[in-house]
Amino acid sequence: MKKYTAVIIGGGPSGHSAAVRIAQLGGRVALVERDYIGGICTNWGCTPSKAMIESAKIAREVKDSYKYGVDVSDFQINFARVAARRNEVVVQTREAITDLLLHHKIDLFQGEAQMVAPGKVRVLKGKLNHEGETMDYSGGEELLETEHIIIATGSKPLIPGFVDRNDPSIVSSNRLITIEERPEKLTIVGGGVIGLEFATIFSNLGSQVTVVEFLDRVLAGMDEDISAKITELMEANGVRILTSHKVLSVKDGVLTAENQKTGEEVKVECSMTLIAIGRLAVVHEESYDALGIEYTRHGVNVNDFQQTNVPGIWAIGDATGKSILAHVGIQQGIVAAENIMVIYSLPEIVGVGTVPENLDGVQVVKVPFTANLRAGIEDFTDGFLKLWIKDDRVVAAQAIGHGVSEIMQELANMIALKSDIHDVAEIIHAHPTYAEIIRSALEYSLGKAVDFYI
């Protein structure tokens, strides 16, 4: 049985970010992904959608080129080439993430991960496609032993009850972003961020687009002026927007909706209908119940450190239900990783940043807690803070000592912000505090230490 510091279930932005961060801090990591590395964002979300938006931008610029004195009498959109470029970008991004994970010696498993118990994960080797249908589990199984499990299982499109899942003309955002032929008429149910993004893409690529929104305005979470302006711009570009409309059915290429203000029924012909009313966290109820993990239909409950109520089990990204934004998931992954790699021994051990392999031009500073007055007062002088500094910037920090997990955030911020040590050393640090050792170390590195010598 292979033993790991952490087994991460899900290879999306939050999962692979956590994997890299733990590996950087010296942990051994396994990442289990049932489909493609990169998750929704890379394969069916922001990466392919942004690639198609670039094509839509070019199409829009060519269409409006007369404004700039350039006459383009006729042009055609080669959607097959748009799709091919989109696919190329996705594959390149996926391969780059895979290369990054392998560079950090992270073990990759493709298959379904099952949490057998805290500290044990069974991997059924195989692959699922992006629609969630089982394809192949003939690769056998493997049991992984780990100190920590990180749930990063992502989210899935929310599909309402009126949808016939067997109707090939009804698609989720996952499927629409992979199509190879442009729909002549596209109806989008949902006027939120995802719906309007697809409306932008396909209206500029030549599709006749209708957006049907239940609320009285699109982008209802934004300011009313924003909603009004985007509606104006989209309608000017040929998008039909029906707000305050409740979808009753979609059948045989016809969407039927009811105007909530007048009661009038509206029928919209559509060669393809996108359901974009939101996403839900992927929740494995049976597994969570068996392990006693607290959750709701919106996702796994976690604290500010991304810990669940079960020791050794963490959750990040869409799986928590807190946000479906990739950058939020990435930050959650880093938070979980750095908290996992704080070794809660007595005294604590923690590290941030990456220690350079090549120490040319690197200043290494090591300050004992015997130099810290607060540690002396409370008799916690065992341990030290060690910094690696290059070009007047801290690139890595490690410490062993009482409460060091509480003082490392300042150094983590310095590393992330590439702060100049001169600037931070000039900031007054409260006296006497454990955090004061950071100022002491920085001043020592600059030859300005006035409270101790080594």
C-alpha positions as CSV (number, residue, x, y, z in Angstrom):
1,M,0.0,0.0,0.0
2,K,1.4,3.4,-1.0
3,K,1.4,6.0,1.7
4,Y,1.0,9.7,1.1
5,T,0.9,13.0,2.9
6,A,-2.2,13.8,1.0
7,V,-4.5,12.2,-1.5
8,I,-6.5,14.7,-3.5
9,I,-9.7,13.7,-5.2
10,G,-10.1,15.9,-8.3
11,G,-7.6,17.5,-10.7
12,G,-9.3,20.8,-11.3
13,P,-7.8,24.2,-10.4
14,S,-8.2,23.8,-6.6
15,G,-7.1,20.1,-6.6
16,H,-3.9,20.5,-8.7
17,S,-3.0,23.8,-6.9
18,A,-3.2,22.0,-3.6
19,A,-1.2,19.1,-5.0
20,V,1.7,21.4,-6.2
21,R,1.8,23.4,-3.0
22,I,2.0,20.4,-0.8
23,A,4.7,18.9,-2.9
24,Q,6.6,22.2,-2.8
25,L,6.5,22.0,1.0
26,G,8.0,18.5,1.0
27,G,4.8,16.3,1.1
28,R,4.2,13.2,-1.0
29,V,1.0,13.6,-3.0
30,A,-1.4,11.5,-5.0
31,L,-4.0,13.1,-7.2
32,V,-7.0,11.0,-8.5
33,E,-9.0,12.3,-11.5
34,R,-11.8,10.4,-13.1
35,D,-11.6,12.4,-16.3
36,Y,-9.1,14.8,-17.7
37,I,-6.5,16.6,-15.6
38,G,-7.5,20.3,-15.3
39,G,-11.1,19.6,-14.4
40,I,-14.1,21.7,-15.6
41,C,-12.1,24.9,-15.9
42,T,-9.5,23.5,-18.3
43,N,-11.6,21.1,-20.3
44,W,-15.2,22.5,-20.3
45,G,-15.1,25.9,-18.6
46,C,-13.0,29.0,-18.7
47,T,-10.2,27.7,-21.0
48,P,-12.4,26.6,-24.0
49,S,-14.9,29.4,-23.5
50,K,-12.2,32.1,-23.4
51,A,-10.6,30.5,-26.5
52,M,-13.9,30.8,-28.3
53,I,-14.5,34.3,-27.0
54,E,-11.2,35.3,-28.7
55,S,-12.6,34.0,-32.0
56,A,-15.8,35.9,-31.3
57,K,-13.9,39.1,-30.7
58,I,-12.1,38.8,-34.0
59,A,-15.4,38.2,-35.8
60,R,-16.9,41.3,-34.1
61,E,-13.9,43.4,-35.0
62,V,-14.1,42.3,-38.7
63,K,-17.8,43.0,-38.7
64,D,-17.2,46.5,-37.3
65,S,-14.0,47.2,-39.2
66,Y,-15.8,49.9,-41.3
67,K,-15.7,52.1,-38.2
68,Y,-11.9,52.3,-38.6
69,G,-11.9,52.9,-42.3
70,V,-11.4,49.3,-43.3
71,D,-14.0,47.9,-45.6
72,V,-14.5,44.1,-45.5
73,S,-17.2,43.4,-48.0
74,D,-17.7,39.8,-47.1
75,F,-16.3,37.3,-44.6
76,Q,-17.2,33.9,-43.3
77,I,-16.8,32.2,-40.0
78,N,-15.2,28.8,-40.2
79,F,-16.7,27.2,-37.1
80,A,-14.8,24.0,-37.6
81,R,-11.6,26.0,-37.3
82,V,-12.9,27.9,-34.3
83,A,-13.6,24.5,-32.7
84,A,-10.2,23.1,-33.7
85,R,-8.3,26.0,-32.2
86,R,-10.4,25.7,-29.0
87,N,-9.5,22.1,-28.8
88,E,-5.8,22.8,-29.3
89,V,-5.8,25.4,-26.5
90,V,-7.5,22.9,-24.2
91,V,-5.0,20.1,-24.9
92,Q,-2.1,22.4,-24.5
93,T,-3.3,23.7,-21.2
94,R,-4.1,20.2,-20.0
95,E,-0.7,18.9,-20.9
96,A,1.0,21.9,-19.2
97,I,-0.8,21.2,-16.0
98,T,0.1,17.5,-16.2
99,D,3.7,18.4,-16.8
100,L,3.7,20.6,-13.8
101,L,2.3,17.9,-11.6
102,L,4.8,15.3,-12.8
103,H,7.6,17.9,-12.3
104,H,6.7,18.0,-8.7
105,K,6.7,14.1,-8.5
106,I,3.0,13.9,-7.9
107,D,1.5,10.5,-8.5
108,L,-1.5,10.7,-10.9
109,F,-4.3,8.1,-10.9
110,Q,-7.1,8.1,-13.4
111,G,-10.3,6.6,-12.0
112,E,-12.9,6.9,-9.4
113,A,-11.7,7.6,-5.8
114,Q,-13.7,6.1,-2.9
115,M,-13.0,7.3,0.6
116,V,-12.9,4.0,2.6
117,A,-12.1,5.6,5.9
118,P,-10.1,8.6,7.1
119,G,-6.6,7.9,5.8
120,K,-7.6,5.4,3.2
121,V,-8.7,5.9,-0.4
122,R,-9.6,3.2,-2.9
123,V,-9.0,4.0,-6.6
124,L,-11.1,2.2,-9.2
125,K,-8.9,2.7,-12.2
126,G,-10.7,3.8,-15.3
127,K,-12.3,6.8,-16.9
128,L,-15.6,8.7,-16.9
129,N,-16.5,11.1,-19.7
130,H,-17.6,14.6,-19.1
131,E,-21.3,13.8,-19.1
132,G,-20.7,11.5,-16.1
133,E,-21.3,8.2,-17.8
134,T,-19.2,5.2,-16.9
135,M,-16.9,4.2,-19.7
136,D,-14.4,1.8,-18.4
137,Y,-13.3,0.5,-15.0
138,S,-11.2,-2.5,-16.2
139,G,-7.9,-1.2,-14.8
140,G,-8.4,-2.8,-11.4
141,E,-8.2,-1.0,-8.1
142,E,-5.6,0.2,-5.7
143,L,-5.7,1.2,-2.1
144,L,-3.9,4.4,-1.0
145,E,-2.9,5.2,2.6
146,T,-2.6,8.9,3.5
147,E,-2.4,11.3,6.4
148,H,-4.9,13.7,4.7
149,I,-7.7,13.5,2.1
150,I,-8.7,16.6,0.1
151,I,-12.1,16.5,-1.6
152,A,-11.9,18.6,-4.8
153,T,-14.6,17.0,-6.8
154,G,-15.9,20.2,-8.4
155,S,-19.4,20.9,-9.6
156,K,-21.9,19.9,-12.2
157,P,-24.6,21.8,-14.2
158,L,-27.9,22.2,-12.5
159,I,-30.6,20.5,-14.7
160,P,-34.2,21.4,-13.9
161,G,-37.1,18.9,-13.9
162,F,-38.7,20.0,-17.2
163,V,-35.6,18.9,-19.1
164,D,-35.7,15.6,-21.1
165,R,-32.2,14.3,-20.6
166,N,-32.6,12.1,-23.6
167,D,-33.2,15.0,-25.9
168,P,-30.0,15.6,-27.9
169,S,-30.9,19.2,-28.6
170,I,-30.8,20.1,-24.9
171,V,-27.3,20.6,-23.7
172,S,-25.4,21.7,-20.6
173,S,-22.5,24.1,-20.8
174,N,-20.1,21.1,-20.5
175,R,-21.5,19.8,-23.8
176,L,-22.0,23.0,-25.7
177,I,-18.4,24.1,-25.2
178,T,-17.3,20.9,-27.1
179,I,-19.6,21.0,-30.1
180,E,-18.0,20.9,-33.6
181,E,-20.9,22.5,-35.5
182,R,-22.5,25.9,-34.9
183,P,-26.2,25.9,-34.0
184,E,-28.2,28.1,-36.3
185,K,-30.6,28.9,-33.5
186,L,-29.5,28.8,-29.9
187,T,-31.8,29.3,-26.9
188,I,-30.2,29.9,-23.6
189,V,-32.1,29.3,-20.4
190,G,-30.5,31.5,-17.8
191,G,-29.3,35.0,-17.9
192,G,-26.4,34.7,-15.5
193,V,-22.7,34.8,-16.1
194,I,-22.5,31.5,-17.9
195,G,-25.6,32.2,-20.0
196,L,-24.4,35.6,-21.2
197,E,-20.9,34.4,-21.9
198,F,-22.3,31.8,-24.3
199,A,-24.7,34.4,-25.8
200,T,-21.7,36.6,-26.5
201,I,-19.8,33.8,-28.1
202,F,-22.4,32.4,-30.4
203,S,-24.1,35.6,-31.4
204,N,-20.8,36.9,-32.6
205,L,-20.1,33.6,-34.4
206,G,-23.4,33.9,-36.4
207,S,-26.0,32.0,-34.3
208,Q,-29.4,33.5,-33.7
209,V,-29.5,33.6,-29.9
210,T,-32.4,34.0,-27.5
211,V,-31.9,34.3,-23.7
212,V,-34.7,33.3,-21.4
213,E,-34.4,34.5,-17.8
214,F,-36.9,33.9,-15.0
215,L,-35.9,37.1,-13.1
216,D,-36.8,40.6,-14.2
217,R,-33.3,41.3,-15.5
218,V,-30.1,39.5,-16.6
219,L,-27.1,39.4,-14.3
220,A,-29.4,40.0,-11.4
221,G,-26.5,39.8,-8.9
222,M,-25.0,42.9,-10.4
223,D,-26.1,46.5,-10.2
224,E,-29.2,47.4,-12.2
225,D,-27.3,49.8,-14.4
226,I,-24.9,47.0,-15.4
227,S,-27.9,44.7,-16.2
228,A,-29.5,47.4,-18.3
229,K,-26.3,48.2,-20.3
230,I,-25.5,44.6,-21.1
231,T,-29.0,44.1,-22.2
232,E,-28.8,47.1,-24.5
233,L,-25.5,46.0,-26.0
234,M,-26.6,42.4,-26.6
235,E,-29.9,43.4,-28.1
236,A,-28.0,45.7,-30.4
237,N,-26.0,42.7,-31.5
238,G,-29.1,40.7,-32.3
239,V,-29.6,38.8,-29.1
240,R,-33.2,38.4,-28.1
241,I,-33.6,38.7,-24.3
242,L,-36.8,37.6,-22.6
243,T,-36.8,38.4,-18.9
244,S,-39.5,37.6,-16.4
245,H,-40.2,34.4,-18.4
246,K,-40.7,31.0,-16.8
247,V,-39.7,28.0,-19.0
248,L,-42.6,25.5,-19.2
249,S,-41.1,22.9,-21.5
250,V,-38.6,22.2,-24.2
251,K,-39.7,19.6,-26.8
252,D,-39.1,18.9,-30.4
253,G,-37.0,22.0,-30.9
254,V,-39.5,24.4,-29.4
255,L,-39.1,26.1,-26.0
256,T,-42.4,27.2,-24.4
257,A,-42.2,30.0,-21.7
258,E,-44.7,32.0,-19.8
259,N,-44.4,35.8,-19.3
260,Q,-44.6,36.2,-15.5
261,K,-46.2,39.6,-15.8
262,T,-48.8,39.1,-18.5
263,G,-49.4,35.3,-18.4
264,E,-48.8,35.1,-22.2
265,E,-47.1,32.0,-23.5
266,V,-44.2,32.5,-25.9
267,K,-42.8,29.8,-28.1
268,V,-39.1,29.9,-29.3
269,E,-37.8,27.7,-32.1
270,C,-34.4,26.4,-31.2
271,S,-32.0,24.0,-32.9
272,M,-30.2,23.7,-29.6
273,T,-31.1,24.7,-26.0
274,L,-28.5,25.5,-23.4
275,I,-29.5,25.0,-19.8
276,A,-27.4,27.6,-17.8
277,I,-29.3,28.2,-14.6
278,G,-26.3,27.4,-12.3
279,R,-24.1,24.7,-11.0
280,L,-24.2,22.4,-8.0
281,A,-21.4,20.9,-6.0
282,V,-20.8,17.2,-6.7
283,V,-21.9,15.6,-3.5
284,H,-21.2,12.0,-2.7
285,E,-23.9,11.5,0.0
286,E,-23.3,7.8,0.7
287,S,-19.6,8.3,1.2
288,Y,-20.0,11.4,3.3
289,D,-22.7,9.8,5.5
290,A,-20.5,6.7,6.0
291,L,-17.6,8.8,7.2
292,G,-19.7,11.3,9.1
293,I,-18.7,14.3,7.0
294,E,-21.1,17.3,7.4
295,Y,-22.6,18.6,4.2
296,T,-25.6,20.1,2.6
297,R,-27.0,19.9,-1.0
298,H,-24.8,22.9,-1.8
299,G,-21.5,21.2,-0.7
300,V,-19.2,20.1,2.0
301,N,-19.1,22.2,5.2
302,V,-15.6,23.5,5.9
303,N,-14.0,26.0,8.3
304,D,-11.7,28.9,7.3
305,F,-8.8,26.4,7.0
306,Q,-10.8,24.2,4.5
307,Q,-11.1,21.5,7.1
308,T,-14.2,19.4,7.4
309,N,-15.6,18.2,10.7
310,V,-13.7,14.9,10.3
311,P,-10.0,15.2,11.2
312,G,-7.7,14.6,8.2
313,I,-10.4,15.3,5.6
314,W,-10.5,18.6,3.8
315,A,-12.6,20.1,1.0
316,I,-11.8,22.8,-1.5
317,G,-13.1,24.5,-4.6
318,D,-16.6,24.0,-6.0
319,A,-17.1,21.0,-3.7
320,T,-17.6,23.4,-0.8
321,G,-20.4,25.2,-2.5
322,K,-18.9,28.6,-1.5
323,S,-18.0,29.6,-5.1
324,I,-17.7,28.3,-8.6
325,L,-14.9,30.6,-9.5
326,A,-11.6,29.0,-10.4
327,H,-9.4,31.6,-8.7
328,V,-11.3,31.1,-5.5
329,G,-10.8,27.4,-5.7
330,I,-7.1,27.9,-6.4
331,Q,-6.7,30.0,-3.2
332,Q,-8.7,27.4,-1.2
333,G,-6.4,24.7,-2.4
334,I,-3.3,26.7,-1.3
335,V,-4.9,27.5,2.1
336,A,-5.6,23.8,2.6
337,A,-2.1,22.8,1.5
338,E,-0.3,25.2,3.7
339,N,-2.4,24.3,6.7
340,I,-1.7,20.6,6.0
341,M,2.0,21.2,5.8
342,V,2.0,22.9,9.2
343,I,3.2,20.1,11.4
344,Y,1.2,20.4,14.6
345,S,3.8,18.9,16.8
346,L,5.2,20.4,20.0
347,P,6.8,22.6,19.0
348,E,5.1,23.3,15.7
349,I,6.9,23.1,12.3
350,V,5.9,25.1,9.3
351,G,7.3,26.2,5.9
352,V,6.3,28.5,3.1
353,G,7.9,29.2,-0.3
354,T,10.3,27.0,-2.2
355,V,13.9,26.6,-0.9
356,P,16.2,27.3,-3.9
357,E,18.2,24.3,-5.1
358,N,20.9,26.7,-6.3
359,L,22.1,28.9,-3.4
360,D,24.2,31.2,-5.5
361,G,23.2,34.8,-4.6
362,V,20.9,33.5,-1.8
363,Q,21.4,34.7,1.8
364,V,20.4,32.2,4.5
365,V,19.4,33.7,7.8
366,K,18.7,31.6,10.9
367,V,17.5,33.3,14.1
368,P,16.8,31.3,17.3
369,F,13.8,32.0,19.5
370,T,16.3,32.7,22.3
371,A,16.6,36.1,20.6
372,N,12.8,36.7,21.1
373,L,11.7,38.4,24.3
374,R,8.2,37.0,24.3
375,A,9.6,33.4,23.8
376,G,11.9,34.1,26.8
377,I,9.2,35.4,29.0
378,E,6.9,32.4,28.3
379,D,9.8,29.9,28.3
380,F,9.3,28.7,24.7
381,T,12.8,29.4,23.4
382,D,13.3,26.0,21.7
383,G,13.4,26.4,17.9
384,F,14.3,29.0,15.3
385,L,13.2,30.9,12.2
386,K,15.1,30.3,8.9
387,L,14.8,32.5,5.9
388,W,16.2,32.2,2.3
389,I,16.6,35.7,0.8
390,K,17.5,36.6,-2.8
391,D,17.5,40.0,-4.4
392,D,16.2,41.5,-1.2
393,R,13.1,39.3,-1.3
394,V,12.2,36.3,0.9
395,V,11.8,33.3,-1.3
396,A,11.3,30.7,1.4
397,A,10.9,30.4,5.2
398,Q,10.8,27.6,7.6
399,A,10.4,27.5,11.4
400,I,10.2,25.3,14.4
401,G,8.9,26.7,17.6
402,H,5.9,27.6,19.8
403,G,3.0,28.9,17.7
404,V,5.0,29.4,14.5
405,S,1.9,28.6,12.4
406,E,0.5,31.9,13.7
407,I,3.5,34.0,12.6
408,M,4.1,32.6,9.1
409,Q,1.3,34.4,7.3
410,E,3.4,37.6,7.2
411,L,6.2,35.8,5.5
412,A,3.7,34.0,3.1
413,N,2.4,37.4,2.2
414,M,5.9,38.7,1.6
415,I,6.7,35.8,-0.7
416,A,3.4,36.2,-2.6
417,L,3.8,40.0,-3.0
418,K,7.5,39.9,-3.6
419,S,8.0,42.4,-0.9
420,D,11.3,44.2,-0.5
421,I,12.8,43.2,2.9
422,H,13.9,46.8,3.5
423,D,10.3,47.9,3.5
424,V,9.1,45.3,5.9
425,A,12.0,45.7,8.2
426,E,11.1,49.3,8.7
427,I,7.5,48.4,9.8
428,I,7.1,48.6,13.6
429,H,6.3,45.1,15.0
430,A,4.6,45.1,18.4
431,H,6.9,44.3,21.3
432,P,7.1,41.8,22.8
433,T,5.5,39.4,20.4
434,Y,6.5,36.2,18.7
435,A,5.9,37.8,15.3
436,E,8.7,40.3,16.2
437,I,11.2,37.6,15.3
438,I,10.4,38.3,11.6
439,R,11.6,41.9,11.9
440,S,14.6,40.7,13.9
441,A,15.6,38.2,11.1
442,L,15.1,40.8,8.4
443,E,17.2,43.4,10.2
444,Y,19.9,40.8,10.9
445,S,20.0,40.1,7.1
446,L,20.5,43.8,6.5
447,G,23.2,44.1,9.2
448,K,20.9,46.3,11.3
449,A,20.0,44.0,14.2
450,V,20.0,46.0,17.5
451,D,18.4,43.5,19.8
452,F,20.6,40.4,19.5
453,Y,23.7,39.0,17.9
454,I,24.7,35.5,16.7
